[in-house]
Amino acid sequence: MTAANDIVLDVTDLRVLLGSGTPIVDGVDLSLRRAEILGIVGESGSGKTTTALALLGYAQHGARVASGKVSVAGQDVLALNRTALRDIRGRIVSYVPQDAAQALNPSLRIAQSLTDVLRRRPQDKTADVLSLLRAVDLPATAEFGRRLPHQLSGGQQQRVTIAMALGCEPPVIVMDEPTTGLDVVTQRSVLAEIARLRDDEGVSLVYVSHDLAVVSGIADRIAVMYAGRIVEQGPTSTLLARPRHPYTRGLLQSIPDHRRRVRLVPMPGTALGLEDRTEGCPFAPRCSQQTDECAASLPTLEPVTEQHEVRCINWRDTEPPLARATIEPRRANPDATVTVRGLRATHRSRGGTVVAAEDISFDLHRGECLALVGESGSGKTTIARSIVGLHQLDRGAILLRGEELPPRVRNRSLAQRRGIQYVFQNPFQSLNPQRRIGEDLARPGKVLRGLSHTDAKAEVGGLLEQVRLPRTVADRYPKQLSGGELQRVAIARALAAHPDLLVCDEVTSAMDVSVQAAILEVLAELRDDLGLALLFISHDLGVVSAVADRIIVLERGRICEAGPTDQLLSEPQHPYTRLLVDAAPTLSDPSEEALS
């Protein structure tokens, strides 16, 4: 890393308000040196993305930057008019969005998108499309440049957006969740490229993420946000080894780690909505060390050391993170809930037939959790959809409690459909936006179990309590709930059918670690209380380590290794499994000592 100490980004008292005057971000101060990576972490609604966009002088629809100063490479961004702002975006400060597929123009070839960026490059700095592709470790060929975005993998699309951000060699790049949803191998590759940009090119980066494990591996400093304010910031090693704000401590205790199979400790309560913020400390309702003084006034940022500051009146009382209990292996249940034998599934298109899964066989027992892991395209979801009956098998058999199931769900009996329930990755798309939550939860009981309307409705409150949601949620619509709450509703709806098997397809991806910890704890309790079998699909080995008894590793549609979670993660035998385990993000060493 360069030894230069000049400040390239300076943010002072940044305030972003809704049109109603409600603050989204309030009083944020940040600084960034050349060749430094600053991580900004926090739960959904904490103001991370709003802060990131304000660094480019931008506010989302319905919001406005009300006051403050944002200086990038000596330019006062907030003082510029629209034309001047358009000129500095990309040249002085650039942005890498979370969803690369949405950010890239689907009708433009990759070379065309990069050429558009290069036109804004200073005349004295020459570059071409191939050199930009080479800079982010993409094929520097004319053939690759002719591809359209949909012909690239998610990791390749993300690298293209990074190449576009690099095009004009800006001194500051803002990255908003650039690896969320990517498999661990692709994620490691993108993170390595980010670190190289810092080390070799001297680029300064603001890296926004909800994943503290990922941030801990690349950031020099971390700023933790809650309810629109920074509650703690300091060097990464200091913050992880000895957090001083109870919220930072709670985040650390919620993070799963594939190196240590420990029970997660979810934070109580949920993050405050914009309209619920009070004059006092916004974290007080969830805090175990709150006092009357906390509710009376907002704490100021106090120095812990010269480089470490915290917004907490009682920060000296904050205990180190708890030593979390080790997850003990469960005793195997001999009763097989689901049996899969010789499964083969393909995808057909104009380009031909692609084998998505080949010769897949396994048993899943009552009360057991079996995880399917692998890179994107390894066949995880195709196998799950085949078991549920949403994908036509080419060959093989699926048995539920010893009874062979018809391949298509429409040909299965009500009892067979009731026995296997699917929880999709995106709860926003799986819930009816025009139905109240209570109506959606009552429907499986009526359709699959033959309950009367009165009896099905009477079960709704209990279903919500099973997934740790208040009964009042039944009267709300999906748009009135957060992503974590919606995912718990989706699980509750599946439970309403009284299934034998719950198929969970990436149900915690893109979730805050605190919400993720709560959902994993709910799933563990359901297995214990109901004897529910779980088929858990995930690319996150940390999450898998916290929930699964056994793991099946898939490579290009085939099983390359399978075994107990402890054994497979600690002593992987297959080269591909070792690649996945090595690529999985983990907290850095200081936090390992603190949490062990």
CORTAZI-V143776 format. One record per helix or strand of 3 or more residues. SS is the DSSP state (H for helix, E for strand). FROM is the first residue (numbers start at 1). LEN is the number of residues. If there is no record, write none. Layout:
BEGIN
ss->{SS,SS}
from->{FROM,FROM}
len->{LEN,LEN}
END
This chain:
BEGIN
ss->{E,E,E,H,E,H,H,E,H,H,H,H,H,H,E,H,E,H,E,E,H,H,H,H,H,H,E,E,E,H,E,H,H,E,H,H,H,H,H,H,H,E,H,E,H,E,E,H,H,H}
from->{7,23,37,48,63,77,82,93,100,110,129,142,149,154,172,184,204,212,221,229,236,246,274,284,292,315,336,352,369,380,395,409,414,420,427,437,453,460,471,478,483,501,513,533,541,550,558,565,575,589}
len->{12,11,5,7,10,3,7,4,4,9,7,4,3,13,5,18,6,7,6,7,6,8,3,3,5,3,14,14,5,9,6,3,6,4,4,13,6,7,5,3,13,5,18,5,7,6,7,6,9,7}
END
